[in-house]
Structure formats: C-alpha cells, structure tokens
Amino acid sequence: MDWSFFFEVLIGGLLAGVMYSLVALGFVLIFKASGVFNFAQGAMVFFAALIFVSLHEKGWGFPSAAAATLTAMVLLAFFVERFVLRPLVNQPSISLFMATIGLAFLIEGAAQGLLGAQVHGLDIGIPDVPVQVRGINISRFDLFAAAFAALQVALLAFFFSKTRIGRALRAVADDHQAALAVGIHLEHIWVVVWTAAGFVALSAGILWGCRTGVQFSLTFTALKALPVLILGGFTSVPGAIVGGLLVGASEKLAEVYIGPKIGSGIENWFPYVLATVFLLIRPEGLFGEKRIERV
Amino acid sequence: MIYREAGQFKATYEKDQQIFPIRQDRIVFAGVLIAGFVLVPLIGNDYWFNAILIPALILSLATLGLNILTGYAGQLSLGTAGFMAVGAFAAYNLMLRVPHMPVLASFFLAGLVAAAVGLAFGLPSLRIKGFYLAVTTLAAQFVIEWALTKFGWFSNYNPSGVISAQKMVILGYRFESPVRRYLLTLGVVSLLALAAKNLVRSRVGRSWMAVRDMDVAAEVIGIPMLKTKLLAFGVSSFYCGVAGALWAFAYLGSVEPQAFDLTRSFQILFMVIVGGMGSVLGSFLGAGFIVLLPIFLNVAAHSLFSGGVSQSLASNLELMVFGALIIFFLAVEPAGLARLWQTGKEKLRVWPFPH
C-alpha cells in the first residue's frame, strides 16, 4: 500500500470535510436554540452565495458585498421568524421540519427567480494550488478553508459562552419554558440564531462557491451535512466538526479504495450508509445526549 | 337537509362497520366510481388522460403508500421515489426475463420486490426515529438511484440506463391507447385504495396509529414493535413499488432512474402534507391538487402577463408557490385538504343552522 497516497487522500478528505462541517454548523445552531431541524440550511447557503457573487459581479468589493449579503440574511431571519416559526409554535417538530422543506423551496425559487440560474464562478484570490508538505500534496485553498472554519468555530464558541445573548441562546436550548420564565424573548432568540445560521451559510457558500462555482447543486452538497449531523449528534458543535471530518475522510477513502471494486460514484451515498450503520450502534450520535423516554 | 343520517338505523354489525355508514356517502362514492370508469373515458381527450389523470392517479397511489408509513405509522421517509424506482425496474426485469409473465402479476411481484427492499431499509427504524430515520431513508434514495444507474443488468445494459416498458396485454386486450391505460391504472389504484382503507381500519392499522402516537406506550400495551413497524415499511413500499411500475408502464413508457430522484420523493411528501396525514381520501386530494397546481399557475401566469412569462421564471414561481403553500398548510390546516372536506361535511349536516 502506498502510504503517501493514502495520506494525501486522507488529508484531502479531511479538508473537504471541513466544508461539510461549516454547513453542519448552521444546522446545529438552529437545532440547539429552537429544536427545529432546518432543512433549508442548504438553500440558505445557495442563497447567500448567489447574492454575494451577483453583487460582486456588479462591481462591489468583497467587504461591501459581504455586508449587503449579511443584511439580506438578517432580513431572511426576520421573515422566517414571523412567517414560519411564529405560526407553527407548539407544533410537533416533524411539522416544523416539513415547513423548512417548504422554506427551502421558497428560498431556492426566490434566489433563482431574482438572480438567475446560471453558474457563477467565484474567485476570492486564494489559488487552489497544491503545496508540498513532506511529499504530500495539500491544496492551499483547503488549508485556508480549514483555518477559516477554525476561526469561525472559535468565534461561535466565544459568542455562545461569553456574551449575554449567547447565554440566553443556551438557556433557550436547555429549556424553553424556563427561559421564558426568566424573561428571555423567544422571538428575539430565534431571529438571532437564524441570523447566525445565515452568517455561517454565507461563509460556507463562499468557500463552496470558490470550489464548485455558485450553482443550484450547492443545495445538494448541503444535504451531505445530514450524515455529518448524524455522526456528530444534532446538538453538538464539536460533534459537527468531528462528524464533518469523518464524513469527508471516509467518503474520499471509500471512493478511492472501495470504489473500483463495486463501481465508482459511491461517494454520493457512502456517508448516508455510514451514518445509518453508525446509528444502529449508537443512536444518539458521537456527542449527542442520551435520550430518556417517558410515557 | 339532504345530507342527514336520520332514519338510517344500523341493525347489524356489518352495517355498523361498513366503510360508508351513511347512505348519502355511498351514493356520492358510487357516483364518483361511475364517473371515473364510465363517464370520463367517454368524454375525456388524450391530453386529459396523458397529462393529468394517469399521473395524478399513479401519484395518488404512491402518496397512499407514503401516507401509510408517515401518516398512519408515523415514520418519516424521504426515500419514496427510490422504492418507486425499485418497482419500475423490477416489473421491467420480470417481464423481460420470465417467459409468459402476465403484466398484472409482474406489477404485483414488483410491489413485493419493492416491499423487500423497503423492509431492509426499514430495519433501522427499530433503533432510531424522527429526523435520524429521515436520513437513513435518504440513504435508501441515493443507494437505489446509484445502483440502478451503475449496474447495467437492471436496465438490460442500456447505455443510458433507460428502460422501455413492454407492451401491456391482459387476456388478449392491448392496453396501449390513453383511455385503456387510464382504465387499467384506475382499476389497479381503486383496488389498492380499497385494500388500504380496510387495512387502516383493521387491527394492523390501529396498531400503526398507536405506534405513531406514542411508540413506548404502544409497546407497553403489547403491540409488537418489530412486526408493526416493519409491516408499515413493507406495505408502504409495496404501494410505492406498484406505483413505480405503473409510472413506467402506464404513464411514461420509458424511464431512467433519474425520473425517481429526491425531488419526486419531496413531491410525494408534499402531497401527503397537503392532502392530509393519515387519510386515504387525503392522498387522492393531495395528489390531484399538486398535479393540477402547476397547470393552473401556468394558465394564470399566461392570462396575467400577456405574452406569457419566461420558462425559468415560471418554474421558479412554481417552486416558490409550492414552498409557501406547504408552510401555509402546515400553519393553517395541518390536517390538510381531507380535514377541509370533513369540515364541509359537518357543516352540510347541520345546514341551514350554524351548529
């Protein structure tokens, strides 16, 4: 076995996994704070990336385009709170999940209807060229993405543990009613958390957009975040990171080493099957809390 | 005044347990059946059969299948289209490889094959539930689509993975014209809908609903979890499989695995939501609504904007309307169109009084 090739595939997979983690992070944020499994996260990634790239193509600079996109994501958060979450409060979580599928359709339709469906290239000035580390090729862009993701996770961790609103978020995640009782506004928290998810969506969208171009298939890439969540558990930020790395590494290794034996293209479904098998052994995920059921 | 059950006494258990205990319901239902089997074939044209009635009926069947699993047994599935694909390809291969295979038998066996696949993917439901289960059914969707594309044997080594359905001949009658294909579809769908209606009112259906409402409690009162959940997966996949076979044989004629992609699964899930979770009638209402909606939108767009709108804008508008409708239905009428129908009947019963 060629070990340097193995490590090259492994590291490539891990770095690709970082990108999955970024998308999964958005899911986790919303699930933690509102118990909503947000299927529209992929659509939000696409939406954010499309706004960003359209503005950039109109001649806006990166900072102003990013600022405008963030504003749009804040507006989206208000919209979602008012028209999706508020009417559906106290519904079973499965209804909320299906509502976010509807939301995904709404966002996708709006994004393509307003901004067009063609593929946009995006280049933020970091070349996708390999650097040699001990004879192993590593993409410079992937390294940048990993560093960026790490920075973002650090910021989120700081936000959650040190700021007032972050503590309010954690209180809501712990117990809705107790949080309400001590005077936390659920509506505000939802807007904040959807905004945060929108920010994460933008950064994921930009990184993915550089890699694959900003196009509709971004929403499918985001589906890969689902097995990531399964592996990591729905409520754990470190879980999202570790799960992303696991999925990224395993799908690339499977494609390279198992793929030739049973047919190529298995990386499209391998993470899902991995997640299913994993669930059979540990239903609450790597870092998820064990559920106790009462009748 | 006209819709009132006063004077209709149920003197026997059979009368008490029939599907439509009220005479007016029976008359309406008989009217619908006569219209479907006699009137529509007489007055319908090919466009109606090919573009609306046949797909709506087949999708109703698939919706019924998902409704059994999600609406009655409470197990969310995003792999419906995958099981349809299994049915379509199984029917094709049975017709291709088994000599003198009767068409209807191949549909039935295709349903059984889909049920077997559904059982395999339903196994994790014993350990996991809710969103986690949604991801494993997503695995079913992707694995099935991949396998059907990848292994040439399934499509008889067609280079693009397309299968061309064989001619349907039953007892010497050739089912080729749109009217005949419509009648065949309607027959199969009616039979299976009747079976489903009886199944969900039976012991099995009641244990499904118990599992849906609270599975731990259901287990405590002695409902076997393994049997009940797997049966729901099996029956649901059987319905989806037959629907898939009909989709290939009676509707499109030739299909590729991509005709059964994730979008189709979502479409069927939407039909369940819009029609009403846990309702046989709702499956038909939901499917009809979602098949007709794009056509109405198209007509409306053409009449609103003279000269018509561009194709891409129209399809994006359609997406948005679908999304908004789903949210609207979940917020305003979570029980779907079937509930509206019920409310209408209640109102009619006390008419002309408000209560």
Chai-1 contact restraints between the chains, C-beta under 6 A:
chainA,res_idxA,chainB,res_idxB,connection_type,confidence,min_distance_angstrom,max_distance_angstrom,comment,restraint_id
A,F37,B,F131,contact,1.0,0.0,6.0,A-B,restraint_1
A,V84,B,I327,contact,1.0,0.0,6.0,A-B,restraint_2
A,P87,B,A331,contact,1.0,0.0,6.0,A-B,restraint_3
A,L88,B,A331,contact,1.0,0.0,6.0,A-B,restraint_4
A,S95,B,L330,contact,1.0,0.0,6.0,A-B,restraint_5
A,M98,B,I273,contact,1.0,0.0,6.0,A-B,restraint_6
A,A99,B,I327,contact,1.0,0.0,6.0,A-B,restraint_7
A,A99,B,L330,contact,1.0,0.0,6.0,A-B,restraint_8
A,G102,B,G323,contact,1.0,0.0,6.0,A-B,restraint_9
A,G102,B,I326,contact,1.0,0.0,6.0,A-B,restraint_10
A,G102,B,I327,contact,1.0,0.0,6.0,A-B,restraint_11
A,F105,B,L319,contact,1.0,0.0,6.0,A-B,restraint_12
A,F105,B,F322,contact,1.0,0.0,6.0,A-B,restraint_13
A,F105,B,G323,contact,1.0,0.0,6.0,A-B,restraint_14
A,L106,B,M320,contact,1.0,0.0,6.0,A-B,restraint_15
A,L106,B,G323,contact,1.0,0.0,6.0,A-B,restraint_16
A,L106,B,A324,contact,1.0,0.0,6.0,A-B,restraint_17
A,E108,B,L319,contact,1.0,0.0,6.0,A-B,restraint_18
A,G109,B,N316,contact,1.0,0.0,6.0,A-B,restraint_19
A,G109,B,L319,contact,1.0,0.0,6.0,A-B,restraint_20
A,G109,B,M320,contact,1.0,0.0,6.0,A-B,restraint_21
A,A110,B,M320,contact,1.0,0.0,6.0,A-B,restraint_22
A,Q112,B,N316,contact,1.0,0.0,6.0,A-B,restraint_23
A,G113,B,L313,contact,1.0,0.0,6.0,A-B,restraint_24
A,G113,B,N316,contact,1.0,0.0,6.0,A-B,restraint_25
A,A117,B,S312,contact,1.0,0.0,6.0,A-B,restraint_26
A,L226,B,V135,contact,1.0,0.0,6.0,A-B,restraint_27
A,I230,B,V135,contact,1.0,0.0,6.0,A-B,restraint_28
A,G263,B,K150,contact,1.0,0.0,6.0,A-B,restraint_29
A,N268,B,F142,contact,1.0,0.0,6.0,A-B,restraint_30
A,W269,B,F142,contact,1.0,0.0,6.0,A-B,restraint_31
A,W269,B,V143,contact,1.0,0.0,6.0,A-B,restraint_32
A,W269,B,W146,contact,1.0,0.0,6.0,A-B,restraint_33
A,Y272,B,L138,contact,1.0,0.0,6.0,A-B,restraint_34
A,Y272,B,A139,contact,1.0,0.0,6.0,A-B,restraint_35
A,Y272,B,F142,contact,1.0,0.0,6.0,A-B,restraint_36
A,V273,B,A139,contact,1.0,0.0,6.0,A-B,restraint_37
A,A275,B,V135,contact,1.0,0.0,6.0,A-B,restraint_38
A,T276,B,P124,contact,1.0,0.0,6.0,A-B,restraint_39
A,T276,B,T136,contact,1.0,0.0,6.0,A-B,restraint_40
A,T276,B,A139,contact,1.0,0.0,6.0,A-B,restraint_41
A,L279,B,I128,contact,1.0,0.0,6.0,A-B,restraint_42
A,L279,B,Y132,contact,1.0,0.0,6.0,A-B,restraint_43
A,L280,B,P124,contact,1.0,0.0,6.0,A-B,restraint_44
A,L280,B,R127,contact,1.0,0.0,6.0,A-B,restraint_45
A,P283,B,R127,contact,1.0,0.0,6.0,A-B,restraint_46
A,P283,B,I128,contact,1.0,0.0,6.0,A-B,restraint_47
A,E293,B,V216,contact,1.0,0.0,6.0,A-B,restraint_48
A,V295,B,V216,contact,1.0,0.0,6.0,A-B,restraint_49
A,V295,B,A217,contact,1.0,0.0,6.0,A-B,restraint_50
